[in-house]
């Protein structure tokens, strides 16, 4: 995930800001990576109970949000919030879907994804993961080049 985020940064800046590099906004892949880091720490402290456990988990989520803000990650705060809510509500069926949909309302049409997820059969489709890791930065690069050099 780190390599995809890194490889996508220049194409993202080109597509979104029409420049080869800027710290104004970082691509959403960094937000996904931060979400994985938050999940890693939440899972490591899952068995910590009572007030200490709640406080520790809250601090982990806040730290993820602060990193997203400090790095100017596009959609980063929302990704961390949705990740934390889904982790917290795991195993609660429709309540989990509703929690994710409500938490992502600010990013319409993201809530629709939670509705479709509710009807997922559990069967895994073809594994196109590597293809999608390549497509994301390539499509950003193409869109960025078109925007920078063809549409002025």
Z-matrix of the N, CA and C atoms (Angstrom, degrees):
N
C 1 1.441
C 2 1.533 1 110.38
N 3 1.327 2 115.95 1 -38.72
C 4 1.458 3 120.41 2 178.65
C 5 1.528 4 110.51 3 -59.04
N 6 1.329 5 116.49 4 -44.51
C 7 1.466 6 120.06 5 -178.40
C 8 1.535 7 111.63 6 -65.42
N 9 1.325 8 117.29 7 -37.47
C 10 1.472 9 120.53 8 177.59
C 11 1.526 10 109.68 9 -66.17
N 12 1.330 11 117.06 10 -44.08
C 13 1.472 12 120.58 11 178.28
C 14 1.529 13 110.56 12 -61.08
N 15 1.313 14 116.67 13 -43.34
C 16 1.459 15 121.56 14 -179.81
C 17 1.526 16 110.86 15 -65.79
N 18 1.342 17 116.50 16 -46.70
C 19 1.471 18 120.60 17 -179.31
C 20 1.523 19 111.88 18 -66.94
N 21 1.314 20 118.23 19 -23.63
C 22 1.464 21 122.05 20 -177.38
C 23 1.521 22 113.31 21 -88.80
N 24 1.314 23 117.66 22 -11.49
C 25 1.468 24 119.30 23 -171.97
C 26 1.529 25 113.14 24 -65.54
N 27 1.310 26 118.08 25 -49.42
C 28 1.470 27 120.13 26 -180.00
C 29 1.530 28 110.83 27 -65.21
N 30 1.344 29 119.91 28 -46.82
C 31 1.469 30 118.26 29 175.81
C 32 1.535 31 112.72 30 -60.35
N 33 1.330 32 117.74 31 -36.37
C 34 1.468 33 120.77 32 178.31
C 35 1.532 34 110.33 33 -63.88
N 36 1.328 35 116.72 34 -47.38
C 37 1.462 36 120.28 35 179.02
C 38 1.523 37 111.02 36 -61.00
N 39 1.321 38 116.28 37 -39.72
C 40 1.458 39 120.48 38 178.81
C 41 1.529 40 110.97 39 -65.31
N 42 1.326 41 116.90 40 -43.40
C 43 1.466 42 120.95 41 -178.57
C 44 1.530 43 112.09 42 -71.61
N 45 1.317 44 118.15 43 -37.94
C 46 1.461 45 120.73 44 -173.88
C 47 1.527 46 114.57 45 -93.43
N 48 1.336 47 117.13 46 -32.13
C 49 1.459 48 120.09 47 -175.09
C 50 1.526 49 113.26 48 -119.56
N 51 1.341 50 117.36 49 -1.20
C 52 1.473 51 123.01 50 -179.53
C 53 1.524 52 112.17 51 58.88
N 54 1.319 53 115.77 52 32.84
C 55 1.460 54 121.28 53 175.34
C 56 1.520 55 108.20 54 -140.43
N 57 1.316 56 115.66 55 157.22
C 58 1.471 57 119.13 56 -174.68
C 59 1.518 58 112.48 57 -72.52
N 60 1.335 59 118.10 58 -29.52
C 61 1.462 60 119.98 59 178.43
C 62 1.523 61 109.70 60 -155.87
N 63 1.314 62 114.83 61 134.55
C 64 1.461 63 120.95 62 175.04
C 65 1.524 64 108.54 63 -152.71
N 66 1.313 65 115.74 64 150.06
C 67 1.466 66 120.68 65 175.99
C 68 1.531 67 110.55 66 -94.93
N 69 1.328 68 117.18 67 6.31
C 70 1.465 69 121.54 68 -178.20
C 71 1.526 70 111.46 69 -60.31
N 72 1.331 71 116.61 70 -41.88
C 73 1.457 72 121.01 71 -178.71
C 74 1.526 73 109.12 72 -153.18
N 75 1.322 74 115.91 73 136.30
C 76 1.468 75 120.71 74 179.26
C 77 1.521 76 109.49 75 -102.61
N 78 1.306 77 117.37 76 152.70
C 79 1.461 78 120.95 77 -174.84
C 80 1.529 79 111.50 78 -68.48
N 81 1.327 80 116.41 79 152.69
C 82 1.474 81 121.33 80 -175.03
C 83 1.525 82 114.49 81 -61.52
N 84 1.314 83 118.02 82 -17.83
C 85 1.469 84 119.45 83 178.05
C 86 1.528 85 110.96 84 -61.36
N 87 1.327 86 117.24 85 -31.42
C 88 1.466 87 119.91 86 175.49
C 89 1.525 88 110.44 87 -64.71
N 90 1.322 89 117.27 88 -34.88
C 91 1.468 90 121.43 89 176.65
C 92 1.515 91 111.64 90 -65.47
N 93 1.334 92 116.06 91 -40.42
C 94 1.466 93 119.82 92 176.72
C 95 1.523 94 109.83 93 -64.39
N 96 1.322 95 116.28 94 -42.11
C 97 1.469 96 120.40 95 178.24
C 98 1.535 97 110.67 96 -62.92
N 99 1.322 98 117.45 97 -42.88
C 100 1.469 99 120.61 98 176.14
C 101 1.523 100 110.79 99 -62.10
N 102 1.329 101 116.42 100 -38.34
C 103 1.462 102 120.37 101 176.46
C 104 1.522 103 111.64 102 -60.50
N 105 1.330 104 117.22 103 -40.42
C 106 1.466 105 120.45 104 176.96
C 107 1.526 106 111.40 105 -64.78
N 108 1.331 107 116.90 106 -38.69
C 109 1.467 108 120.71 107 177.86
C 110 1.527 109 110.00 108 -64.34
N 111 1.329 110 116.69 109 -44.26
C 112 1.469 111 120.92 110 177.42
C 113 1.528 112 109.82 111 -60.15
N 114 1.337 113 117.42 112 -45.66
C 115 1.472 114 120.93 113 178.05
C 116 1.525 115 111.87 114 -60.28
N 117 1.324 116 116.38 115 -40.25
C 118 1.471 117 120.45 116 178.83
C 119 1.530 118 110.32 117 -57.40
N 120 1.329 119 116.07 118 -48.24
C 121 1.463 120 119.07 119 -178.05
C 122 1.531 121 112.03 120 -72.63
N 123 1.325 122 117.32 121 -37.31
C 124 1.468 123 119.05 122 176.49
C 125 1.522 124 110.53 123 -61.59
N 126 1.325 125 116.93 124 -42.67
C 127 1.471 126 120.28 125 178.61
C 128 1.525 127 111.87 126 -65.28
N 129 1.339 128 117.93 127 -37.08
C 130 1.467 129 120.87 128 179.97
C 131 1.522 130 112.70 129 -68.06
N 132 1.324 131 116.44 130 -27.02
C 133 1.463 132 119.96 131 -179.33
C 134 1.525 133 111.81 132 -110.28
N 135 1.322 134 117.01 133 21.19
C 136 1.462 135 121.94 134 -177.05
C 137 1.528 136 112.09 135 -61.83
N 138 1.314 137 117.37 136 -35.41
C 139 1.465 138 120.85 137 -176.49
C 140 1.522 139 113.65 138 -85.73
N 141 1.336 140 116.79 139 -0.13
C 142 1.455 141 120.19 140 176.41
C 143 1.523 142 107.72 141 -75.97
N 144 1.312 143 116.50 142 121.24
C 145 1.473 144 121.38 143 -171.53
C 146 1.526 145 112.46 144 -107.76
N 147 1.285 146 112.38 145 175.82
C 148 1.456 147 124.02 146 174.95
C 149 1.526 148 111.59 147 63.19
N 150 1.305 149 116.02 148 -155.98
C 151 1.458 150 121.66 149 -174.55
C 152 1.526 151 111.43 150 -62.31
N 153 1.325 152 116.60 151 -41.02
C 154 1.470 153 121.31 152 -178.98
C 155 1.532 154 110.47 153 -59.78
N 156 1.332 155 117.11 154 -42.27
C 157 1.461 156 121.25 155 -179.75
C 158 1.513 157 112.51 156 -67.36
N 159 1.330 158 116.27 157 -43.37
C 160 1.468 159 120.64 158 179.17
C 161 1.528 160 109.83 159 -63.32
N 162 1.327 161 116.80 160 -45.25
C 163 1.458 162 121.16 161 -179.92
C 164 1.527 163 110.94 162 -63.19
N 165 1.321 164 117.27 163 -43.12
C 166 1.457 165 121.44 164 179.86
C 167 1.533 166 111.26 165 -62.67
N 168 1.324 167 116.82 166 -44.19
C 169 1.470 168 120.73 167 179.83
C 170 1.525 169 110.79 168 -66.25
N 171 1.314 170 116.82 169 -39.13
C 172 1.463 171 120.81 170 177.37
C 173 1.531 172 110.41 171 -63.27
N 174 1.317 173 117.03 172 -41.84
C 175 1.465 174 121.14 173 178.46
C 176 1.527 175 111.54 174 -65.25
N 177 1.329 176 117.26 175 -35.76
C 178 1.475 177 120.80 176 177.37
C 179 1.526 178 109.86 177 -63.57
N 180 1.322 179 117.16 178 -45.53
C 181 1.467 180 121.06 179 179.79
C 182 1.532 181 110.24 180 -65.42
N 183 1.314 182 117.01 181 -43.64
C 184 1.469 183 120.77 182 178.45
C 185 1.525 184 110.49 183 -61.43
N 186 1.334 185 116.93 184 -41.27
C 187 1.465 186 119.99 185 177.96
C 188 1.531 187 110.77 186 -61.23
N 189 1.332 188 117.31 187 -42.38
C 190 1.464 189 120.57 188 177.37
C 191 1.517 190 111.64 189 -61.62
N 192 1.322 191 116.51 190 -42.11
C 193 1.468 192 121.11 191 178.92
C 194 1.525 193 110.27 192 -64.60
N 195 1.326 194 116.88 193 -43.87
C 196 1.469 195 120.17 194 179.35
C 197 1.522 196 111.75 195 -62.14
N 198 1.334 197 117.24 196 -40.89
C 199 1.470 198 120.52 197 176.94
C 200 1.523 199 110.12 198 -62.24
N 201 1.323 200 117.58 199 -41.88
C 202 1.465 201 120.84 200 179.31
C 203 1.529 202 110.75 201 -62.76
N 204 1.336 203 116.43 202 -39.71
C 205 1.462 204 120.55 203 179.01
C 206 1.532 205 110.62 204 -69.69
N 207 1.334 206 117.23 205 -46.62
C 208 1.466 207 120.63 206 -178.31
C 209 1.532 208 112.07 207 -62.74
N 210 1.315 209 117.00 208 -34.95
C 211 1.461 210 120.86 209 -179.10
C 212 1.531 211 112.60 210 -88.55
N 213 1.327 212 117.43 211 -1.34
C 214 1.467 213 122.37 212 -178.19
C 215 1.526 214 112.10 213 55.26
N 216 1.321 215 116.49 214 45.86
C 217 1.457 216 121.41 215 -178.99
C 218 1.524 217 109.27 216 -76.31
N 219 1.307 218 115.45 217 124.70
C 220 1.456 219 120.53 218 178.75
C 221 1.531 220 109.76 219 -63.26
N 222 1.317 221 117.16 220 126.15
C 223 1.470 222 124.60 221 -177.15
C 224 1.534 223 112.79 222 64.74
N 225 1.310 224 118.60 223 10.56
C 226 1.455 225 122.14 224 -173.39
C 227 1.517 226 114.96 225 -62.25
N 228 1.335 227 116.99 226 -45.95
C 229 1.461 228 120.37 227 -178.87
C 230 1.527 229 109.90 228 -62.40
N 231 1.319 230 116.30 229 -45.05
C 232 1.463 231 120.39 230 178.44
C 233 1.514 232 112.44 231 -61.93
N 234 1.327 233 116.71 232 -40.39
C 235 1.470 234 119.85 233 179.24
C 236 1.523 235 111.68 234 -63.84
N 237 1.318 236 116.46 235 -42.06
C 238 1.466 237 119.76 236 179.66
C 239 1.528 238 109.70 237 -66.07
N 240 1.323 239 117.11 238 -42.28
C 241 1.465 240 120.65 239 179.95
C 242 1.530 241 111.25 240 -62.91
N 243 1.326 242 116.90 241 -47.49
C 244 1.470 243 120.61 242 -179.94
C 245 1.524 244 110.27 243 -63.82
N 246 1.330 245 116.92 244 -41.73
C 247 1.467 246 120.92 245 178.16
C 248 1.521 247 110.63 246 -58.84
N 249 1.328 248 116.61 247 -46.73
C 250 1.463 249 120.59 248 -178.99
C 251 1.532 250 111.39 249 -64.94
N 252 1.318 251 116.81 250 -41.85
C 253 1.470 252 120.12 251 -179.93
C 254 1.522 253 110.73 252 -64.87
N 255 1.330 254 116.58 253 -43.79
C 256 1.464 255 119.46 254 179.09
C 257 1.528 256 111.33 255 -64.93
N 258 1.326 257 117.37 256 -37.44
C 259 1.470 258 120.42 257 178.20
C 260 1.530 259 109.59 258 -65.10
N 261 1.324 260 115.57 259 -44.61
C 262 1.456 261 121.09 260 -178.55
C 263 1.527 262 111.74 261 -63.80
N 264 1.325 263 117.25 262 -37.20
C 265 1.461 264 121.56 263 -173.94
C 266 1.535 265 112.98 264 -97.86
N 267 1.310 266 116.87 265 9.95
C 268 1.466 267 120.34 266 -177.90
C 269 1.528 268 111.34 267 -54.88
N 270 1.320 269 115.16 268 134.36
C 271 1.452 270 120.31 269 177.53
C 272 1.512 271 114.91 270 86.52
N 273 1.321 272 117.60 271 5.69
C 274 1.461 273 120.87 272 -179.72
C 275 1.531 274 112.32 273 -103.01
N 276 1.320 275 118.06 274 21.08
C 277 1.461 276 123.59 275 173.50
C 278 1.510 277 115.22 276 55.11
N 279 1.324 278 115.80 277 -122.83
C 280 1.460 279 121.84 278 -175.56
C 281 1.527 280 111.82 279 -62.40
N 282 1.318 281 117.61 280 -29.49
C 283 1.459 282 121.16 281 178.22
C 284 1.533 283 110.53 282 -63.47
N 285 1.323 284 116.51 283 -38.02
C 286 1.457 285 120.96 284 177.12
C 287 1.522 286 110.16 285 -63.08
N 288 1.330 287 116.19 286 -45.51
C 289 1.463 288 121.09 287 179.27
C 290 1.531 289 110.19 288 -61.06
N 291 1.321 290 116.61 289 -44.86
C 292 1.464 291 120.18 290 -179.96
C 293 1.527 292 111.51 291 -65.13
N 294 1.331 293 116.79 292 -41.07
C 295 1.463 294 120.52 293 178.74
C 296 1.515 295 111.76 294 -61.97
N 297 1.325 296 116.47 295 -43.97
C 298 1.463 297 120.41 296 177.70
C 299 1.515 298 111.86 297 -65.14
N 300 1.321 299 116.86 298 -41.31
C 301 1.469 300 120.73 299 179.78
C 302 1.528 301 110.91 300 -64.26
N 303 1.320 302 117.36 301 -44.08
C 304 1.466 303 120.56 302 179.83
C 305 1.531 304 110.51 303 -66.26
N 306 1.343 305 116.35 304 -42.16
C 307 1.462 306 120.02 305 -178.73
C 308 1.525 307 112.10 306 -65.45
N 309 1.333 308 117.37 307 -25.34
C 310 1.459 309 119.94 308 -177.12
C 311 1.526 310 112.76 309 -103.65
N 312 1.325 311 118.44 310 11.99
C 313 1.465 312 121.18 311 -179.07
C 314 1.523 313 112.91 312 -56.23
N 315 1.309 314 116.67 313 -32.43
C 316 1.459 315 120.61 314 -178.27
C 317 1.530 316 111.50 315 -65.03
N 318 1.322 317 117.40 316 -21.56
C 319 1.462 318 122.34 317 -177.06
C 320 1.523 319 111.26 318 -109.70
N 321 1.323 320 117.65 319 52.02
C 322 1.460 321 120.27 320 -179.80
C 323 1.521 322 108.91 321 -56.75
N 324 1.306 323 120.52 322 135.10
C 325 1.456 324 132.71 323 14.36
C 326 1.529 325 114.71 324 -98.39
N 327 1.325 326 118.73 325 23.72
C 328 1.469 327 121.57 326 -179.42
C 329 1.525 328 114.15 327 -52.73
N 330 1.336 329 119.96 328 -39.95
C 331 1.476 330 118.68 329 179.74
C 332 1.532 331 113.41 330 -58.12
N 333 1.328 332 116.88 331 -28.42
C 334 1.466 333 119.36 332 178.31
C 335 1.530 334 111.26 333 -62.52
N 336 1.327 335 116.09 334 -32.68
C 337 1.464 336 120.15 335 177.55
C 338 1.516 337 112.19 336 -60.97
N 339 1.310 338 117.13 337 -35.80
C 340 1.463 339 120.56 338 178.49
C 341 1.520 340 111.07 339 -68.87
N 342 1.318 341 116.12 340 -35.25
C 343 1.462 342 119.63 341 177.70
C 344 1.527 343 109.83 342 -66.21
N 345 1.345 344 117.38 343 -44.51
C 346 1.464 345 120.29 344 177.38
C 347 1.530 346 110.88 345 -63.88
N 348 1.325 347 116.25 346 -36.70
C 349 1.458 348 121.25 347 179.71
C 350 1.529 349 111.34 348 -62.44
N 351 1.318 350 116.53 349 -32.21
C 352 1.459 351 121.19 350 179.17
C 353 1.537 352 111.27 351 -60.11
N 354 1.318 353 116.61 352 -33.22
C 355 1.464 354 121.35 353 -176.95
C 356 1.527 355 112.90 354 -94.42
N 357 1.331 356 117.26 355 7.05
C 358 1.463 357 121.43 356 179.41
C 359 1.524 358 109.69 357 -65.09
N 360 1.320 359 116.53 358 133.45
C 361 1.464 360 121.46 359 -174.31
C 362 1.528 361 113.28 360 -79.92
N 363 1.315 362 117.68 361 -15.49
C 364 1.456 363 120.46 362 -178.29
C 365 1.524 364 112.89 363 95.30
N 366 1.332 365 117.07 364 -9.90
C 367 1.460 366 120.53 365 178.41
C 368 1.522 367 109.24 366 -80.81
N 369 1.334 368 114.86 367 130.34
C 370 1.448 369 119.80 368 -179.63
C 371 1.522 370 109.78 369 -80.73
N 372 1.317 371 115.88 370 133.55
C 373 1.466 372 121.24 371 177.49
C 374 1.523 373 110.36 372 -85.44
N 375 1.327 374 114.96 373 -163.96
C 376 1.459 375 119.83 374 178.44
C 377 1.521 376 110.06 375 -62.82
N 378 1.321 377 116.78 376 143.72
C 379 1.462 378 121.46 377 -179.91
C 380 1.526 379 109.25 378 -88.14
N 381 1.336 380 115.27 379 96.43
C 382 1.465 381 121.57 380 179.22
C 383 1.525 382 111.71 381 -105.71
N 384 1.315 383 116.48 382 21.74
C 385 1.458 384 121.37 383 -173.86
C 386 1.529 385 112.49 384 -54.48
N 387 1.321 386 117.26 385 -48.70
C 388 1.471 387 120.20 386 -177.47
C 389 1.525 388 110.89 387 -63.62
N 390 1.322 389 116.49 388 -37.25
C 391 1.460 390 120.41 389 177.64
C 392 1.527 391 110.54 390 -61.83
N 393 1.326 392 117.53 391 -44.32
C 394 1.459 393 121.00 392 -179.08
C 395 1.529 394 111.51 393 -68.97
N 396 1.329 395 118.12 394 -31.35
C 397 1.457 396 120.53 395 176.23
C 398 1.521 397 110.98 396 -63.98
N 399 1.317 398 117.03 397 -31.55
C 400 1.463 399 121.45 398 179.38
C 401 1.524 400 110.88 399 -84.10
N 402 1.320 401 117.47 400 -39.81
C 403 1.468 402 121.13 401 -175.58
C 404 1.527 403 111.94 402 -62.31
N 405 1.319 404 118.33 403 -40.77
C 406 1.467 405 120.65 404 -175.40
C 407 1.534 406 112.36 405 -57.56
N 408 1.342 407 119.52 406 -56.49
C 409 1.472 408 117.22 407 -179.74
C 410 1.529 409 113.14 408 -67.54
N 411 1.329 410 117.84 409 -31.91
C 412 1.467 411 120.20 410 -179.98
C 413 1.526 412 110.65 411 -67.08
N 414 1.332 413 117.46 412 -44.33
C 415 1.475 414 118.73 413 179.62
C 416 1.518 415 111.03 414 -65.91
N 417 1.340 416 117.65 415 -37.01
C 418 1.465 417 119.73 416 176.18
C 419 1.527 418 111.12 417 -63.32
N 420 1.328 419 116.44 418 -40.99
C 421 1.463 420 120.53 419 179.32
C 422 1.523 421 110.65 420 -63.35
N 423 1.327 422 117.13 421 -45.14
C 424 1.470 423 120.72 422 179.45
C 425 1.530 424 110.43 423 -62.19
N 426 1.329 425 116.76 424 -47.80
C 427 1.465 426 119.89 425 179.45
C 428 1.529 427 111.63 426 -62.71
N 429 1.317 428 116.23 427 -40.14
C 430 1.462 429 120.26 428 178.90
C 431 1.517 430 112.41 429 -64.37
N 432 1.330 431 116.93 430 -43.23
C 433 1.467 432 120.78 431 179.23
C 434 1.529 433 111.17 432 -66.36
N 435 1.325 434 116.55 433 -41.05
C 436 1.466 435 120.25 434 176.98
C 437 1.523 436 109.62 435 -61.64
N 438 1.313 437 116.54 436 -46.75
C 439 1.460 438 120.30 437 -179.91
C 440 1.507 439 113.63 438 -64.23
N 441 1.329 440 117.40 439 -38.83
C 442 1.460 441 121.07 440 -176.02
C 443 1.523 442 112.73 441 -78.02
N 444 1.330 443 116.71 442 -38.51
C 445 1.471 444 118.30 443 -171.86
C 446 1.526 445 114.49 444 -109.60
N 447 1.314 446 119.60 445 -20.85
C 448 1.467 447 119.95 446 -178.31
C 449 1.520 448 112.74 447 -106.01
N 450 1.323 449 117.48 448 -30.95
C 451 1.460 450 121.54 449 179.86
C 452 1.519 451 107.86 450 -114.10
N 453 1.290 452 116.43 451 100.21
C 454 1.477 453 119.08 452 -176.39
C 455 1.481 454 111.33 453 -104.30
